[in-house]
Amino acid sequence: MKFAMGAGIFITLIIFAAFLGLILFLIDAFVVTLTLSLGLLIIVALPLLFVLFQYVIGPSIVKLSTHLRYLKPGENPWLESTVKELADKSKIPMPRLAIVPNNTPNAFVFGRTAHSATLAVHQGLLQNLNEDEVKGVIGHELGHIRHKDYAIMTMLSALPLLAYLVARGTMGAAMLGGGSSSKKNQGSAAAALIAIAVVSFVVYFVSQLSVMRLSRLREHYSDAYSAYLTASPRSLESALTKITYGLSLSPKPPEGVRAFYISDPVQAKQEVREILDKKNQYDLDHDGVLNEKELELAMEKEAKSSWRTVNTLFSTHPPTFKRIMLLREIEQEMQTGKYTNDRVYAHV
């Protein structure tokens, strides 16, 4: 897991460093001459400051956008004791608990460090899932805390955004003429700015794909961690099914922090819609209802779909059926009695 995440982060940073180096070269050659010290200051300080800014304000944005309310001690004894039990087993600090006044079933964690992390659950999660299913969800979210995903993904997501802002800014500057006094230099500067904008858009696209891939990986790793922590992959399987179906029924538009959720509302709607569109194909006994075996068949066929594979590249979460298939592989290994701690992430 560390190698996979580390390699992804390293590749993203290398792409971004090369991007900034090319921008400085074009600026120095066609727009304005830069000293070495100023160039190095820009290439190092600008991304660091932007990432730091995102890291600092991220938790405040999440709090404001979700309207969460922190639980008082003793307000929900079962939730407190369950989270405390699993946090102790995970050997991580007990996170602060919060409730989001939202009837859709979902949950997420956020924070700057493990000691300041918050675990927020929607009212709909507690109302529509049983205790074992909620426990599976909690195990998944604690996996994010143990893997430090809340901090890593918050900082990495700042890089594509910075590339996008550079693209928009340089394109706007090019339209204004490049800012040079002579017409010849003005044309060269404008051309250089357009080149920077084009490169910036490409880097935005590539780095965004890289960040999304890491986001999908972190969901799989947290699913596997929950299966290990609770010793009940079936609980999270059932929870993911209910969450996806529940989110698909929500009439409300998705909120800006949906990448933090255990399941993406937009993706959930799309997944359920695509399966229902093929309901007649998967309803083998023609009783109007997709039973468990029929859903398994649907998941297997959807997993082999080329369109689904391409579409997944632009998602922050893996398709629910792939997550369930992973959990079932873990469950089958657990049933053999050969499942050990060193094989927690073996199936990811």
C-alpha positions, 0 to 999 in steps of 0.5 A: 500500500505504501509503495502504491500510494508513494509511487502515485504521489511521486509521479504527480509531484514530478509532473508538476515540477516539470510543469513549473520548470517549463513555465519558468523557461518560457517566461524567462525566454519570451516574457521577462528575464528571471534570475536563478534565485527568483526562478527557484523561489517561484518553482518551490514557494508557489506550490508550497504556499498554495498547498499549505493554504489548501491544507489550512482552510480545508477543514473549515470549508468542510464544516461550513459546507456540510453544516455538521454539528459536533456531538456532546459527550454521552449524546450517542453512547453506542456511536461513541463506544463503537468508534472508541473500540475500533479506534483503540484497535486501530491504535489511532486517537479517538476522532471527534464525532459529528452529525450532519443533518442530511437524510442521505446515508453517508459518512466522511473524515477530515482534519489536519492531523490524526489528533484533530480528525473529525468523523462525521456521519449523516443522520440518514446513515444511522437511520437506514443502516443496521449497527453492523453496517454502520460499524463497517462504515466506521471501520472504513473511515478509520482506515482513512485516518490511519492511512492519513488520506484526509491530509494527503488528498487535500494537499494533492488536490491543490496541484491540479487546481493550481495548474488550472488557475495558471492556465486561466490566468495566462490565457487571460494575460495573452488576450491582453497582449502579453504586456510588452511595449514593442509589437514584436516582443508583444507577439512573442510574449503573447505566444509564450503565454498561450503556450503556457496556458495550453501546457497548464491545461494538459498538466491540469488534466493529467495531474487530475487523473493521477489524483483521482486514481490515488483517490480510488486506491485509497477507497479500496485500501480503506474498504480492505482495512474495514474488513480486517478491522471488523472481521466482517466484510459482509457488513461493509458490502451490505452498507455500500449497497444501501448507501449507493441505492439511498444516494441514488434516490436523493433529489438534492444536488451533490455538495462540493465535498463529495470526494470526502464521502464513503460514496459519491452521490453523482456516481451512485445515481449513475450506477443505479440508473445503468443497472436499472436500464438493463434490468430485463437483461439481469432479471433472469427469473423475470419476477421484476426484482433483482435478487442477490445472485442476479445482482452479482451477475450484473456486477460481473458484467459491468466490471468487464464493460470497456465504457465503465473502465474508461468512465472510472478514470474520471471518478474519485471513487471506484464503482460500488460493484468493484468494491463489493467484489474486492470485499467478497474476495477478502471474505472468501479468504477469511473463510479459509482460515488463512487470512492474516494481518500481513494480507490486509491489502493483498487483494487491492 
